[in-house]
Amino acid sequence: MNEVIGHLMTALDVAKTTPGQTMLVKLIEAVLLHAGFELAQSAFPDGALPVDDE
């Protein structure tokens, strides 16, 4: 998954510097947001985030 995210980040950098690629930038950003959500869910499958009680 990290390798895929790395490729998407590279594609995002290229799309941001290419004129007329606004929709592609939005699409890649949406996919990255979803991938981040999936990674967070896999790290905390029960939905509980660690809390520091100090």
GIWOJO-V254938 format. One record per helix or strand of 3 or more residues. SS is the DSSP state (~ for helix, > for strand). FROM is the first residue (numbers start at 0). TO is the last residue. If there is no record, write none. Layout:
BEGIN
ss=[SS	SS]
from=[FROM	FROM]
to=[TO	TO]
END
This chain:
BEGIN
ss=[~	~]
from=[1	21]
to=[15	42]
END
